[in-house]
Amino acid sequence: MADSTHTDPATSDTFARVAEFTLTRPVEAFPEQTLEAAALMLLDTLGITIGAGPMDAGRIARDGAVALYGTDQPGTSARMMFDGRRVSLAGAGFAAATQTDNLDGHDGYNPTKGHIGVVVVPALAALSETVDDFSGREALATVTVGYEVAGRAGISLHDTACDYHTSGAWNALGVVAMAARMRGMSAEQMRQAMGIAEYHGPRSQMMREIANPTMLHDGSGWGAMVGLSSAVLAENGFTGAPAITIEEDRVAHHWDDLGTFWQMEHQYVKPYPICRWAHAAIDATRALIREHGLTHDQIAAIEVNTFHESACLFQGMPDDTSKAQYSLPFAVATMVAHGRIGVEHITGDGLTDPLVAQIVDRITVQEAARHSDRFPACRVADVVISTVDGRELTSGDVHARGGPEAPMDRDEVVQKFMEFATPSLGAARAGAIRDAVLGLTQPDARFSDLGALIFDAP
């Protein structure tokens, strides 16, 4: 985005619309189906946060937060999720978002080319430690505010910036909106916090991480940290330049439908803890295997045709979890070998699975222009499987499951949560969290019904 910007009456109207939506819109003005979608995405993201807890990235992030951001100052500190140690608001957000981001199974929104829940859930948990208890429906309204503001900020950034930035570059603004609503900030304080967060948000290049997968992932740990830091700074009088993803005249039209079109209802859920760009190829392969009753030893070769960004994913066998989650051939091979992709396949012995390695050698990946033309509106791929007996099986164009084009139903999302949460927490605690989250839509529910379950270490 250009460094030289200006504001005009239209952009002033845009911020006023964002402020009204964020700070004064009552829970009753949020559609029921939107709040239900918020509860389901909250549950889905919590499952990934829990499942990621034992992984190295989450452990390092939590220990790092204690070392770097440890404090017990009233009003600006919080316990870390599923850990219990108290650190600053920013540290708690950073730790949980980094942990969640490093198990690539959390939700996303196609037009943003990125992820929102990964910062919204950590922010909700951390901020809840600094305010009085509130209703379950207010919790879901606040979650929705985070998604709606972050999503539009992401679209605005991608529409005007010359590079493809990670989610942390824009989802920090959704965190600010949540903090402003929950902590009773004024519109002017929120405006300054938005400006601080956008200015300091991690304008990290997504394709660098794709080419060299690491624990940096999608920059969302820093997005959460910057958003929460910015809110506290603005409350104390620190000022920031206007957030141009909201107030610059070129992006005003992206905010026109705020409060009428609910992005909250159009997130995708990931069936696998793998970069979303690989999912269409995984699903196309899965469909062919099921349709024809194939086993791995009947497959001679797999040809994947996909969009450009997907074709850039890591090739070959990964040697760490970060690469495993950004490897399309590895993901497809794991599906062929095991019929599913779980945490055990992208960690530990799963990284040296000899059967998966054999299948990876049979897979080729190439870009197809027709698939690239439809990105980022949708993620589509097709697969051709050649069998050892000479058949050539084609999938046709396949949308990645879990999004608006091929949605997972409510029961599948709940089942996914239990699959990821139970190994760390046990069935009883995982079930209690499930029931508390889904119960937040009830008129008498309080956030503390859930809050009592999400801070203690497993």
TORKOL-4160 file (C-alpha; in steps of 0.2 Angstrom, whole numbers, padded with zeros to 4 digits, m for minus):
458
<pt num="1" X="0000" Y="0000" Z="0000"/>
<pt num="2" X="0006" Y="0018" Z="m0004"/>
<pt num="3" X="0015" Y="0027" Z="0010"/>
<pt num="4" X="0006" Y="0043" Z="0006"/>
<pt num="5" X="m0012" Y="0042" Z="0010"/>
<pt num="6" X="m0026" Y="0054" Z="0014"/>
<pt num="7" X="m0043" Y="0054" Z="0022"/>
<pt num="8" X="m0059" Y="0061" Z="0016"/>
<pt num="9" X="m0077" Y="0062" Z="0021"/>
<pt num="10" X="m0081" Y="0044" Z="0014"/>
<pt num="11" X="m0066" Y="0037" Z="0024"/>
<pt num="12" X="m0072" Y="0046" Z="0040"/>
<pt num="13" X="m0089" Y="0038" Z="0038"/>
<pt num="14" X="m0080" Y="0021" Z="0036"/>
<pt num="15" X="m0072" Y="0022" Z="0053"/>
<pt num="16" X="m0088" Y="0029" Z="0061"/>
<pt num="17" X="m0097" Y="0014" Z="0054"/>
<pt num="18" X="m0084" Y="0002" Z="0061"/>
<pt num="19" X="m0084" Y="0011" Z="0078"/>
<pt num="20" X="m0103" Y="0009" Z="0079"/>
<pt num="21" X="m0103" Y="m0009" Z="0074"/>
<pt num="22" X="m0089" Y="m0013" Z="0086"/>
<pt num="23" X="m0093" Y="m0002" Z="0101"/>
<pt num="24" X="m0112" Y="0000" Z="0102"/>
<pt num="25" X="m0121" Y="m0013" Z="0092"/>
<pt num="26" X="m0131" Y="m0024" Z="0105"/>
<pt num="27" X="m0131" Y="m0043" Z="0105"/>
<pt num="28" X="m0149" Y="m0043" Z="0100"/>
<pt num="29" X="m0143" Y="m0035" Z="0083"/>
<pt num="30" X="m0133" Y="m0050" Z="0078"/>
<pt num="31" X="m0142" Y="m0063" Z="0069"/>
<pt num="32" X="m0145" Y="m0080" Z="0078"/>
<pt num="33" X="m0137" Y="m0090" Z="0064"/>
<pt num="34" X="m0122" Y="m0079" Z="0065"/>
<pt num="35" X="m0120" Y="m0082" Z="0083"/>
<pt num="36" X="m0122" Y="m0100" Z="0080"/>
<pt num="37" X="m0108" Y="m0100" Z="0067"/>
<pt num="38" X="m0097" Y="m0090" Z="0080"/>
<pt num="39" X="m0100" Y="m0104" Z="0093"/>
<pt num="40" X="m0095" Y="m0118" Z="0080"/>
<pt num="41" X="m0079" Y="m0108" Z="0074"/>
<pt num="42" X="m0074" Y="m0105" Z="0093"/>
<pt num="43" X="m0076" Y="m0124" Z="0096"/>
<pt num="44" X="m0066" Y="m0128" Z="0080"/>
<pt num="45" X="m0052" Y="m0117" Z="0085"/>
<pt num="46" X="m0051" Y="m0122" Z="0103"/>
<pt num="47" X="m0049" Y="m0140" Z="0097"/>
<pt num="48" X="m0033" Y="m0135" Z="0087"/>
<pt num="49" X="m0027" Y="m0124" Z="0101"/>
<pt num="50" X="m0028" Y="m0140" Z="0113"/>
<pt num="51" X="m0021" Y="m0152" Z="0100"/>
<pt num="52" X="m0006" Y="m0141" Z="0097"/>
<pt num="53" X="m0002" Y="m0139" Z="0116"/>
<pt num="54" X="0011" Y="m0153" Z="0116"/>
<pt num="55" X="0020" Y="m0148" Z="0100"/>
<pt num="56" X="0037" Y="m0139" Z="0101"/>
<pt num="57" X="0031" Y="m0123" Z="0094"/>
<pt num="58" X="0017" Y="m0121" Z="0107"/>
<pt num="59" X="0029" Y="m0126" Z="0121"/>
<pt num="60" X="0042" Y="m0114" Z="0116"/>
<pt num="61" X="0029" Y="m0100" Z="0113"/>
<pt num="62" X="0022" Y="m0102" Z="0131"/>
<pt num="63" X="0040" Y="m0103" Z="0139"/>
<pt num="64" X="0045" Y="m0088" Z="0129"/>
<pt num="65" X="0030" Y="m0078" Z="0134"/>
<pt num="66" X="0035" Y="m0081" Z="0153"/>
<pt num="67" X="0053" Y="m0076" Z="0149"/>
<pt num="68" X="0048" Y="m0060" Z="0139"/>
<pt num="69" X="0031" Y="m0055" Z="0145"/>
<pt num="70" X="0029" Y="m0062" Z="0162"/>
<pt num="71" X="0019" Y="m0050" Z="0173"/>
<pt num="72" X="0004" Y="m0051" Z="0186"/>
<pt num="73" X="m0001" Y="m0032" Z="0184"/>
<pt num="74" X="m0019" Y="m0031" Z="0187"/>
<pt num="75" X="m0030" Y="m0026" Z="0172"/>
<pt num="76" X="m0017" Y="m0031" Z="0159"/>
<pt num="77" X="m0011" Y="m0048" Z="0163"/>
<pt num="78" X="m0019" Y="m0065" Z="0159"/>
<pt num="79" X="m0016" Y="m0084" Z="0162"/>
<pt num="80" X="m0011" Y="m0093" Z="0146"/>
<pt num="81" X="m0023" Y="m0105" Z="0139"/>
<pt num="82" X="m0021" Y="m0123" Z="0145"/>
<pt num="83" X="m0005" Y="m0118" Z="0154"/>
<pt num="84" X="m0011" Y="m0107" Z="0169"/>
<pt num="85" X="0005" Y="m0096" Z="0170"/>
<pt num="86" X="0001" Y="m0078" Z="0171"/>
<pt num="87" X="0009" Y="m0066" Z="0158"/>
<pt num="88" X="0004" Y="m0050" Z="0150"/>
<pt num="89" X="m0011" Y="m0048" Z="0139"/>
<pt num="90" X="0001" Y="m0047" Z="0124"/>
<pt num="91" X="0011" Y="m0062" Z="0130"/>
<pt num="92" X="m0005" Y="m0073" Z="0133"/>
<pt num="93" X="m0012" Y="m0069" Z="0115"/>
<pt num="94" X="0005" Y="m0072" Z="0107"/>
<pt num="95" X="0007" Y="m0089" Z="0116"/>
<pt num="96" X="m0010" Y="m0096" Z="0111"/>
<pt num="97" X="m0010" Y="m0089" Z="0094"/>
<pt num="98" X="0007" Y="m0095" Z="0090"/>
<pt num="99" X="0002" Y="m0112" Z="0097"/>
<pt num="100" X="m0014" Y="m0113" Z="0087"/>
<pt num="101" X="m0005" Y="m0107" Z="0071"/>
<pt num="102" X="0008" Y="m0121" Z="0071"/>
<pt num="103" X="m0006" Y="m0134" Z="0070"/>
<pt num="104" X="m0013" Y="m0130" Z="0053"/>
<pt num="105" X="m0030" Y="m0136" Z="0056"/>
<pt num="106" X="m0039" Y="m0119" Z="0061"/>
<pt num="107" X="m0052" Y="m0110" Z="0051"/>
<pt num="108" X="m0050" Y="m0098" Z="0037"/>
<pt num="109" X="m0059" Y="m0086" Z="0025"/>
<pt num="110" X="m0056" Y="m0088" Z="0006"/>
<pt num="111" X="m0056" Y="m0069" Z="0001"/>
<pt num="112" X="m0043" Y="m0065" Z="0015"/>
<pt num="113" X="m0031" Y="m0079" Z="0009"/>
<pt num="114" X="m0029" Y="m0082" Z="0028"/>
<pt num="115" X="m0035" Y="m0085" Z="0045"/>
<pt num="116" X="m0045" Y="m0076" Z="0058"/>
<pt num="117" X="m0050" Y="m0088" Z="0072"/>
<pt num="118" X="m0032" Y="m0091" Z="0076"/>
<pt num="119" X="m0031" Y="m0074" Z="0085"/>
<pt num="120" X="m0049" Y="m0071" Z="0089"/>
<pt num="121" X="m0050" Y="m0086" Z="0101"/>
<pt num="122" X="m0033" Y="m0082" Z="0110"/>
<pt num="123" X="m0039" Y="m0063" Z="0112"/>
<pt num="124" X="m0056" Y="m0068" Z="0119"/>
<pt num="125" X="m0048" Y="m0079" Z="0132"/>
<pt num="126" X="m0035" Y="m0066" Z="0137"/>
<pt num="127" X="m0046" Y="m0052" Z="0138"/>
<pt num="128" X="m0059" Y="m0061" Z="0148"/>
<pt num="129" X="m0046" Y="m0061" Z="0162"/>
<pt num="130" X="m0046" Y="m0042" Z="0163"/>
<pt num="131" X="m0065" Y="m0039" Z="0163"/>
<pt num="132" X="m0080" Y="m0044" Z="0174"/>
<pt num="133" X="m0089" Y="m0059" Z="0168"/>
<pt num="134" X="m0101" Y="m0057" Z="0153"/>
<pt num="135" X="m0114" Y="m0067" Z="0144"/>
<pt num="136" X="m0111" Y="m0081" Z="0133"/>
<pt num="137" X="m0120" Y="m0072" Z="0119"/>
<pt num="138" X="m0110" Y="m0057" Z="0121"/>
<pt num="139" X="m0094" Y="m0068" Z="0120"/>
<pt num="140" X="m0101" Y="m0074" Z="0103"/>
<pt num="141" X="m0105" Y="m0056" Z="0097"/>
<pt num="142" X="m0087" Y="m0051" Z="0102"/>
<pt num="143" X="m0080" Y="m0066" Z="0092"/>
<pt num="144" X="m0091" Y="m0060" Z="0077"/>
<pt num="145" X="m0084" Y="m0042" Z="0079"/>
<pt num="146" X="m0066" Y="m0049" Z="0078"/>
<pt num="147" X="m0070" Y="m0060" Z="0062"/>
<pt num="148" X="m0080" Y="m0046" Z="0053"/>
<pt num="149" X="m0067" Y="m0032" Z="0056"/>
<pt num="150" X="m0051" Y="m0043" Z="0053"/>
<pt num="151" X="m0059" Y="m0051" Z="0037"/>
<pt num="152" X="m0062" Y="m0034" Z="0029"/>
<pt num="153" X="m0045" Y="m0027" Z="0034"/>
<pt num="154" X="m0037" Y="m0042" Z="0026"/>
<pt num="155" X="m0047" Y="m0040" Z="0010"/>
<pt num="156" X="m0042" Y="m0021" Z="0010"/>
<pt num="157" X="m0024" Y="m0025" Z="0012"/>
<pt num="158" X="m0023" Y="m0038" Z="m0001"/>
<pt num="159" X="m0032" Y="m0027" Z="m0013"/>
<pt num="160" X="m0020" Y="m0013" Z="m0011"/>
<pt num="161" X="m0003" Y="m0020" Z="m0006"/>
<pt num="162" X="0010" Y="m0025" Z="m0018"/>
<pt num="163" X="0015" Y="m0041" Z="m0009"/>
<pt num="164" X="0006" Y="m0056" Z="m0001"/>
<pt num="165" X="0007" Y="m0053" Z="0017"/>
<pt num="166" X="0003" Y="m0066" Z="0031"/>
<pt num="167" X="m0013" Y="m0065" Z="0042"/>
<pt num="168" X="m0004" Y="m0057" Z="0056"/>
<pt num="169" X="m0003" Y="m0041" Z="0045"/>
<pt num="170" X="m0021" Y="m0038" Z="0046"/>
<pt num="171" X="m0030" Y="m0050" Z="0059"/>
<pt num="172" X="m0022" Y="m0038" Z="0073"/>
<pt num="173" X="m0035" Y="m0026" Z="0069"/>
<pt num="174" X="m0049" Y="m0038" Z="0073"/>
<pt num="175" X="m0040" Y="m0041" Z="0090"/>
<pt num="176" X="m0041" Y="m0022" Z="0093"/>
<pt num="177" X="m0059" Y="m0022" Z="0089"/>
<pt num="178" X="m0062" Y="m0036" Z="0102"/>
<pt num="179" X="m0052" Y="m0027" Z="0115"/>
<pt num="180" X="m0061" Y="m0010" Z="0112"/>
<pt num="181" X="m0078" Y="m0019" Z="0114"/>
<pt num="182" X="m0073" Y="m0029" Z="0129"/>
<pt num="183" X="m0064" Y="m0016" Z="0138"/>
<pt num="184" X="m0076" Y="m0001" Z="0135"/>
<pt num="185" X="m0063" Y="0009" Z="0125"/>
<pt num="186" X="m0069" Y="0025" Z="0117"/>
<pt num="187" X="m0070" Y="0027" Z="0098"/>
<pt num="188" X="m0055" Y="0038" Z="0098"/>
<pt num="189" X="m0045" Y="0026" Z="0108"/>
<pt num="190" X="m0050" Y="0012" Z="0096"/>
<pt num="191" X="m0045" Y="0023" Z="0081"/>
<pt num="192" X="m0028" Y="0026" Z="0089"/>
<pt num="193" X="m0026" Y="0007" Z="0093"/>
<pt num="194" X="m0031" Y="0002" Z="0075"/>
<pt num="195" X="m0018" Y="0014" Z="0069"/>
<pt num="196" X="m0004" Y="0007" Z="0080"/>
<pt num="197" X="m0009" Y="m0011" Z="0076"/>
<pt num="198" X="m0009" Y="m0008" Z="0057"/>
<pt num="199" X="0008" Y="0001" Z="0058"/>
<pt num="200" X="0017" Y="m0012" Z="0068"/>
<pt num="201" X="0008" Y="m0027" Z="0061"/>
<pt num="202" X="0019" Y="m0040" Z="0054"/>
<pt num="203" X="0020" Y="m0036" Z="0035"/>
<pt num="204" X="0028" Y="m0053" Z="0033"/>
<pt num="205" X="0029" Y="m0061" Z="0016"/>
<pt num="206" X="0018" Y="m0077" Z="0015"/>
<pt num="207" X="0027" Y="m0085" Z="0000"/>
<pt num="208" X="0044" Y="m0084" Z="0010"/>
<pt num="209" X="0036" Y="m0095" Z="0023"/>
<pt num="210" X="0029" Y="m0107" Z="0010"/>
<pt num="211" X="0047" Y="m0108" Z="0002"/>
<pt num="212" X="0055" Y="m0111" Z="0019"/>
<pt num="213" X="0042" Y="m0118" Z="0031"/>
<pt num="214" X="0046" Y="m0114" Z="0049"/>
<pt num="215" X="0037" Y="m0110" Z="0066"/>
<pt num="216" X="0033" Y="m0093" Z="0059"/>
<pt num="217" X="0018" Y="m0100" Z="0050"/>
<pt num="218" X="0006" Y="m0086" Z="0046"/>
<pt num="219" X="0012" Y="m0073" Z="0057"/>
<pt num="220" X="m0003" Y="m0074" Z="0068"/>
<pt num="221" X="0006" Y="m0075" Z="0085"/>
<pt num="222" X="0013" Y="m0058" Z="0082"/>
<pt num="223" X="m0004" Y="m0052" Z="0075"/>
<pt num="224" X="m0012" Y="m0056" Z="0092"/>
<pt num="225" X="0002" Y="m0048" Z="0102"/>
<pt num="226" X="0002" Y="m0032" Z="0092"/>
<pt num="227" X="m0017" Y="m0031" Z="0093"/>
<pt num="228" X="m0017" Y="m0033" Z="0112"/>
<pt num="229" X="m0002" Y="m0022" Z="0114"/>
<pt num="230" X="m0010" Y="m0008" Z="0103"/>
<pt num="231" X="m0026" Y="m0008" Z="0114"/>
<pt num="232" X="m0016" Y="m0006" Z="0130"/>
<pt num="233" X="m0005" Y="0008" Z="0123"/>
<pt num="234" X="m0020" Y="0017" Z="0116"/>
<pt num="235" X="m0029" Y="0016" Z="0133"/>
<pt num="236" X="m0014" Y="0025" Z="0140"/>
<pt num="237" X="m0014" Y="0039" Z="0127"/>
<pt num="238" X="m0001" Y="0032" Z="0114"/>
<pt num="239" X="m0006" Y="0038" Z="0097"/>
<pt num="240" X="m0005" Y="0030" Z="0079"/>
<pt num="241" X="m0007" Y="0035" Z="0061"/>
<pt num="242" X="m0025" Y="0031" Z="0054"/>
<pt num="243" X="m0027" Y="0013" Z="0049"/>
<pt num="244" X="m0027" Y="0015" Z="0030"/>
<pt num="245" X="m0035" Y="m0003" Z="0028"/>
<pt num="246" X="m0050" Y="0006" Z="0035"/>
<pt num="247" X="m0049" Y="0024" Z="0032"/>
<pt num="248" X="m0040" Y="0026" Z="0015"/>
<pt num="249" X="m0052" Y="0030" Z="0001"/>
<pt num="250" X="m0047" Y="0016" Z="m0010"/>
<pt num="251" X="m0054" Y="0003" Z="0003"/>
<pt num="252" X="m0070" Y="0011" Z="0008"/>
<pt num="253" X="m0081" Y="0000" Z="m0003"/>
<pt num="254" X="m0074" Y="m0016" Z="0007"/>
<pt num="255" X="m0083" Y="m0009" Z="0022"/>
<pt num="256" X="m0100" Y="m0005" Z="0015"/>
<pt num="257" X="m0108" Y="m0021" Z="0019"/>
<pt num="258" X="m0102" Y="m0022" Z="0038"/>
<pt num="259" X="m0117" Y="m0027" Z="0048"/>
<pt num="260" X="m0127" Y="m0033" Z="0033"/>
<pt num="261" X="m0116" Y="m0047" Z="0026"/>
<pt num="262" X="m0109" Y="m0058" Z="0039"/>
<pt num="263" X="m0092" Y="m0066" Z="0035"/>
<pt num="264" X="m0094" Y="m0075" Z="0051"/>
<pt num="265" X="m0105" Y="m0087" Z="0042"/>
<pt num="266" X="m0093" Y="m0091" Z="0027"/>
<pt num="267" X="m0077" Y="m0097" Z="0036"/>
<pt num="268" X="m0070" Y="m0114" Z="0030"/>
<pt num="269" X="m0066" Y="m0128" Z="0042"/>
<pt num="270" X="m0051" Y="m0139" Z="0039"/>
<pt num="271" X="m0054" Y="m0157" Z="0039"/>
<pt num="272" X="m0035" Y="m0160" Z="0040"/>
<pt num="273" X="m0021" Y="m0151" Z="0050"/>
<pt num="274" X="m0012" Y="m0146" Z="0033"/>
<pt num="275" X="m0011" Y="m0130" Z="0023"/>
<pt num="276" X="m0028" Y="m0126" Z="0015"/>
<pt num="277" X="m0019" Y="m0125" Z="m0002"/>
<pt num="278" X="m0016" Y="m0144" Z="m0002"/>
<pt num="279" X="m0034" Y="m0149" Z="0003"/>
<pt num="280" X="m0042" Y="m0149" Z="m0014"/>
<pt num="281" X="m0029" Y="m0162" Z="m0020"/>
<pt num="282" X="m0031" Y="m0172" Z="m0004"/>
<pt num="283" X="m0050" Y="m0172" Z="m0006"/>
<pt num="284" X="m0049" Y="m0177" Z="m0024"/>
<pt num="285" X="m0037" Y="m0191" Z="m0020"/>
<pt num="286" X="m0048" Y="m0197" Z="m0006"/>
<pt num="287" X="m0063" Y="m0197" Z="m0017"/>
<pt num="288" X="m0055" Y="m0208" Z="m0030"/>
<pt num="289" X="m0048" Y="m0220" Z="m0018"/>
<pt num="290" X="m0066" Y="m0222" Z="m0010"/>
<pt num="291" X="m0075" Y="m0223" Z="m0027"/>
<pt num="292" X="m0064" Y="m0236" Z="m0034"/>
<pt num="293" X="m0059" Y="m0245" Z="m0018"/>
<pt num="294" X="m0040" Y="m0243" Z="m0021"/>
<pt num="295" X="m0026" Y="m0247" Z="m0009"/>
<pt num="296" X="m0009" Y="m0240" Z="m0010"/>
<pt num="297" X="m0001" Y="m0255" Z="m0018"/>
<pt num="298" X="m0013" Y="m0253" Z="m0033"/>
<pt num="299" X="m0008" Y="m0235" Z="m0037"/>
<pt num="300" X="0007" Y="m0233" Z="m0049"/>
<pt num="301" X="0007" Y="m0214" Z="m0050"/>
<pt num="302" X="m0003" Y="m0198" Z="m0045"/>
<pt num="303" X="m0003" Y="m0182" Z="m0055"/>
<pt num="304" X="m0010" Y="m0167" Z="m0046"/>
<pt num="305" X="m0015" Y="m0152" Z="m0055"/>
<pt num="306" X="m0018" Y="m0137" Z="m0044"/>
<pt num="307" X="m0017" Y="m0118" Z="m0043"/>
<pt num="308" X="0000" Y="m0108" Z="m0042"/>
<pt num="309" X="0001" Y="m0106" Z="m0024"/>
<pt num="310" X="m0003" Y="m0124" Z="m0020"/>
<pt num="311" X="0010" Y="m0130" Z="m0033"/>
<pt num="312" X="0023" Y="m0120" Z="m0023"/>
<pt num="313" X="0021" Y="m0130" Z="m0007"/>
<pt num="314" X="0035" Y="m0140" Z="m0001"/>
<pt num="315" X="0040" Y="m0155" Z="m0012"/>
<pt num="316" X="0046" Y="m0172" Z="m0005"/>
<pt num="317" X="0047" Y="m0179" Z="0012"/>
<pt num="318" X="0048" Y="m0166" Z="0026"/>
<pt num="319" X="0060" Y="m0167" Z="0040"/>
<pt num="320" X="0050" Y="m0157" Z="0053"/>
<pt num="321" X="0032" Y="m0153" Z="0057"/>
<pt num="322" X="0032" Y="m0136" Z="0049"/>
<pt num="323" X="0037" Y="m0143" Z="0032"/>
<pt num="324" X="0025" Y="m0157" Z="0034"/>
<pt num="325" X="0010" Y="m0145" Z="0036"/>
<pt num="326" X="0016" Y="m0136" Z="0020"/>
<pt num="327" X="0019" Y="m0151" Z="0009"/>
<pt num="328" X="0006" Y="m0156" Z="m0004"/>
<pt num="329" X="0014" Y="m0173" Z="m0009"/>
<pt num="330" X="0017" Y="m0178" Z="0009"/>
<pt num="331" X="m0001" Y="m0174" Z="0013"/>
<pt num="332" X="m0008" Y="m0183" Z="m0002"/>
<pt num="333" X="0003" Y="m0198" Z="0002"/>
<pt num="334" X="m0002" Y="m0199" Z="0020"/>
<pt num="335" X="m0021" Y="m0199" Z="0014"/>
<pt num="336" X="m0017" Y="m0214" Z="0002"/>
<pt num="337" X="m0007" Y="m0223" Z="0016"/>
<pt num="338" X="m0018" Y="m0221" Z="0031"/>
<pt num="339" X="m0035" Y="m0214" Z="0025"/>
<pt num="340" X="m0034" Y="m0199" Z="0036"/>
<pt num="341" X="m0022" Y="m0186" Z="0042"/>
<pt num="342" X="m0020" Y="m0183" Z="0061"/>
<pt num="343" X="m0007" Y="m0175" Z="0072"/>
<pt num="344" X="0002" Y="m0191" Z="0073"/>
<pt num="345" X="0006" Y="m0191" Z="0055"/>
<pt num="346" X="0014" Y="m0174" Z="0055"/>
<pt num="347" X="0024" Y="m0176" Z="0071"/>
<pt num="348" X="0037" Y="m0189" Z="0078"/>
<pt num="349" X="0038" Y="m0206" Z="0068"/>
<pt num="350" X="0025" Y="m0199" Z="0056"/>
<pt num="351" X="0039" Y="m0189" Z="0048"/>
<pt num="352" X="0049" Y="m0204" Z="0043"/>
<pt num="353" X="0035" Y="m0216" Z="0038"/>
<pt num="354" X="0042" Y="m0227" Z="0025"/>
<pt num="355" X="0026" Y="m0231" Z="0017"/>
<pt num="356" X="0022" Y="m0213" Z="0015"/>
<pt num="357" X="0039" Y="m0209" Z="0008"/>
<pt num="358" X="0037" Y="m0223" Z="m0005"/>
<pt num="359" X="0020" Y="m0215" Z="m0011"/>
<pt num="360" X="0028" Y="m0197" Z="m0011"/>
<pt num="361" X="0039" Y="m0204" Z="m0025"/>
<pt num="362" X="0024" Y="m0208" Z="m0036"/>
<pt num="363" X="0017" Y="m0190" Z="m0035"/>
<pt num="364" X="0019" Y="m0176" Z="m0047"/>
<pt num="365" X="0012" Y="m0158" Z="m0045"/>
<pt num="366" X="0010" Y="m0145" Z="m0058"/>
<pt num="367" X="0000" Y="m0129" Z="m0060"/>
<pt num="368" X="m0016" Y="m0128" Z="m0070"/>
<pt num="369" X="m0020" Y="m0111" Z="m0076"/>
<pt num="370" X="m0039" Y="m0113" Z="m0074"/>
<pt num="371" X="m0037" Y="m0117" Z="m0055"/>
<pt num="372" X="m0025" Y="m0102" Z="m0053"/>
<pt num="373" X="m0038" Y="m0091" Z="m0061"/>
<pt num="374" X="m0051" Y="m0095" Z="m0047"/>
<pt num="375" X="m0039" Y="m0092" Z="m0033"/>
<pt num="376" X="m0042" Y="m0085" Z="m0019"/>
<pt num="377" X="m0061" Y="m0086" Z="m0022"/>
<pt num="378" X="m0060" Y="m0105" Z="m0021"/>
<pt num="379" X="m0046" Y="m0118" Z="m0019"/>
<pt num="380" X="m0049" Y="m0131" Z="m0033"/>
<pt num="381" X="m0038" Y="m0145" Z="m0039"/>
<pt num="382" X="m0040" Y="m0161" Z="m0050"/>
<pt num="383" X="m0030" Y="m0178" Z="m0048"/>
<pt num="384" X="m0026" Y="m0192" Z="m0061"/>
<pt num="385" X="m0022" Y="m0208" Z="m0053"/>
<pt num="386" X="m0013" Y="m0222" Z="m0064"/>
<pt num="387" X="m0016" Y="m0239" Z="m0057"/>
<pt num="388" X="m0004" Y="m0254" Z="m0059"/>
<pt num="389" X="m0016" Y="m0263" Z="m0070"/>
<pt num="390" X="m0016" Y="m0249" Z="m0083"/>
<pt num="391" X="m0032" Y="m0239" Z="m0078"/>
<pt num="392" X="m0032" Y="m0219" Z="m0078"/>
<pt num="393" X="m0044" Y="m0213" Z="m0065"/>
<pt num="394" X="m0048" Y="m0194" Z="m0065"/>
<pt num="395" X="m0057" Y="m0184" Z="m0051"/>
<pt num="396" X="m0062" Y="m0169" Z="m0061"/>
<pt num="397" X="m0061" Y="m0152" Z="m0053"/>
<pt num="398" X="m0064" Y="m0154" Z="m0034"/>
<pt num="399" X="m0067" Y="m0140" Z="m0021"/>
<pt num="400" X="m0058" Y="m0142" Z="m0004"/>
<pt num="401" X="m0070" Y="m0148" Z="0009"/>
<pt num="402" X="m0076" Y="m0138" Z="0023"/>
<pt num="403" X="m0080" Y="m0121" Z="0014"/>
<pt num="404" X="m0096" Y="m0114" Z="0007"/>
<pt num="405" X="m0094" Y="m0124" Z="m0009"/>
<pt num="406" X="m0092" Y="m0141" Z="0000"/>
<pt num="407" X="m0097" Y="m0138" Z="0019"/>
<pt num="408" X="m0094" Y="m0150" Z="0033"/>
<pt num="409" X="m0110" Y="m0152" Z="0044"/>
<pt num="410" X="m0111" Y="m0147" Z="0062"/>
<pt num="411" X="m0109" Y="m0165" Z="0069"/>
<pt num="412" X="m0093" Y="m0166" Z="0058"/>
<pt num="413" X="m0085" Y="m0151" Z="0066"/>
<pt num="414" X="m0090" Y="m0156" Z="0083"/>
<pt num="415" X="m0082" Y="m0173" Z="0080"/>
<pt num="416" X="m0066" Y="m0165" Z="0074"/>
<pt num="417" X="m0065" Y="m0155" Z="0090"/>
<pt num="418" X="m0066" Y="m0171" Z="0100"/>
<pt num="419" X="m0053" Y="m0179" Z="0090"/>
<pt num="420" X="m0040" Y="m0165" Z="0092"/>
<pt num="421" X="m0045" Y="m0161" Z="0111"/>
<pt num="422" X="m0047" Y="m0178" Z="0119"/>
<pt num="423" X="m0029" Y="m0185" Z="0117"/>
<pt num="424" X="m0022" Y="m0170" Z="0128"/>
<pt num="425" X="m0037" Y="m0167" Z="0140"/>
<pt num="426" X="m0046" Y="m0183" Z="0141"/>
<pt num="427" X="m0064" Y="m0186" Z="0135"/>
<pt num="428" X="m0072" Y="m0179" Z="0151"/>
<pt num="429" X="m0064" Y="m0162" Z="0150"/>
<pt num="430" X="m0065" Y="m0161" Z="0131"/>
<pt num="431" X="m0084" Y="m0165" Z="0132"/>
<pt num="432" X="m0086" Y="m0152" Z="0145"/>
<pt num="433" X="m0078" Y="m0138" Z="0134"/>
<pt num="434" X="m0088" Y="m0144" Z="0119"/>
<pt num="435" X="m0105" Y="m0142" Z="0129"/>
<pt num="436" X="m0100" Y="m0125" Z="0137"/>
<pt num="437" X="m0095" Y="m0118" Z="0120"/>
<pt num="438" X="m0111" Y="m0124" Z="0111"/>
<pt num="439" X="m0121" Y="m0118" Z="0126"/>
<pt num="440" X="m0115" Y="m0100" Z="0124"/>
<pt num="441" X="m0130" Y="m0097" Z="0113"/>
<pt num="442" X="m0142" Y="m0099" Z="0127"/>
<pt num="443" X="m0149" Y="m0084" Z="0136"/>
<pt num="444" X="m0143" Y="m0089" Z="0153"/>
<pt num="445" X="m0125" Y="m0094" Z="0148"/>
<pt num="446" X="m0110" Y="m0085" Z="0155"/>
<pt num="447" X="m0093" Y="m0084" Z="0148"/>
<pt num="448" X="m0086" Y="m0091" Z="0164"/>
<pt num="449" X="m0095" Y="m0107" Z="0160"/>
<pt num="450" X="m0081" Y="m0110" Z="0147"/>
<pt num="451" X="m0068" Y="m0099" Z="0156"/>
<pt num="452" X="m0067" Y="m0111" Z="0170"/>
<pt num="453" X="m0061" Y="m0125" Z="0158"/>
<pt num="454" X="m0048" Y="m0117" Z="0147"/>
<pt num="455" X="m0034" Y="m0111" Z="0158"/>
<pt num="456" X="m0028" Y="m0125" Z="0169"/>
<pt num="457" X="m0014" Y="m0136" Z="0161"/>
<pt num="458" X="m0019" Y="m0153" Z="0155"/>
